[in-house]
């Protein structure tokens, strides 16, 4: 080989880097970008780069979640993704509330409610719509899905509706004892559901209509699963962090259109929940309606069941009031979501109509968040 050829030949580290799948590289790159932009207010060009890296981290997170899900089997796969995203999201909320001022009094409420609307209307509606377009109807287990919806409705009512009507503390707030009760009840109810979902009645949460060829592929090895699990956590951490980096640009855009600050929380929640949304859509394309619904309702449940206890503990150090009670418009949207959700899941089959209704409710939530 000539000297010129040696100069053109890639070095050993570069050759090794080229052999790495981009699904492995993307989370690492995202973390480096996050470290370089955290705590700053980047310009428009940097925000574009952050957005591209954020999209790559989301896609990578979904890929590694599917690897873990294939090894663990349903419903463990969707449970792992939902809990992983929510744990990181809770850490972000608590950090912002501890470091923030009076503007964060409603941050937990707005974020949790946005997560419920995005998952129970946006993800559910999109999943049903995709399957119904391909197969006319979307079939799933009514027993497991109905119990998940009932748990979400109970958690949302206890933690987000009751504070508006209690009288022990002024405003839409819980007293210390009431907040402690809500936290314990949330953990207990969520823990009970996980036991039912993964042990007692696991068959209620397994897909009944999947025809994907991936079901016949040998599951990954323990080593591959552990690597994907680690990269999943890294990717989700980067997704939540990069969503926070994008928030200044989002705030400027919200101010420019004259929308309230609560709209910022909606946009950030959309970014944070992007991995679940993409994963649910991909499962729906494969005919796995049950897996998509497990992701949707499991994410909503984890968002409430983990956030409220974490906020209850953090309230020991937080200054100022903690407003959890929803406003009248939000309560109406929550009530109609529960009613429509019940009519959707109880028959065990859904059509384009049900998917469209949920998506219209989701659109109404987004529109009213921007234009209350």
Secondary structure, 3 states (H helix, E strand, C coil): CCHHHHHHCCCHHHHHHHHCCHHHHHHHHHHHHHHHHCCCCCCHHHHHHHHHHHHHHHHHHHHHHHHHHHHHCCCHHHHHHHHHHHHHHHHHHHHHHHHCCHHHCCHHHHHHHHHHHHHHHHHHHHHHHHHHHHHCCEECCHHHHHHHHHHHHHHHHHHHHHHHCCCCCCCCECCHHHHHHHHHHHHHHHHHHHHHHHHHCHHHHCCCCCCCHHHHCCCCCHHHHHHHHHHHHHHHHHHHHHHHHHHHHHHHHHHHHCCCCHHHHHHHHHHHCHHHHHHHHHHHHCCCHHHHHHHHHHHHHHHHHHHHHHHHHHCCCCCCCCECCCCHHHHHHHHHHHHHHHHHHCCCEECHHHHHHHHHHHHHHHHHHHCC
